Amino acid sequence: MHLPQPQDALTAAAAIIPHSNGNASDLWRLGATHSVTTLTGFGADRAGAALGQLSVADAWAAAHVDEDWNMAQWGRDELALERRAYREAEMQAAGACSLCCARAAESGAVVSLLTLCYSLLLFATWLLLRRRA
């Protein structure tokens, strides 16, 4: 059942979630935000990273406290760790894309440069993962 959310929470979320407003870099940031939110399972990490309170690595660690605790108690699952490495690489790419977008917005950089930057990050991530395999 839907319940109305407090206005303070809606206002805070609206301030963090990128809106296009005709700015293409905000659309890229929205895509990066979506990736991070789905990879971690909650949006607080992205909010903290967006506000400069958390690095991408710290946000990743915070989102996986329970997994890490379970591994410490019951042992490591190599297949799960391999899957986690792929997801972490995607999160690093999304974090880098978000940072690149923020810097591009500050400097007024051309969107095509932003697209190239994101494409290179994805390619570098793919190469890194191939080396691990």
Secondary structure, 3 states (H helix, E strand, C coil): CCCCCCHHHHHHHHHHCCCCCCCHHHHHHHHHHHHHHHHHCCCHHHHHHHCCCCCHHHHHHHHCHHHHHHHHHHCCCHHHHHHHHHHHHHHHHHHHHHHHHHHHHHHCCCHHHHHHHHHHHHHHHHHHHHHHC
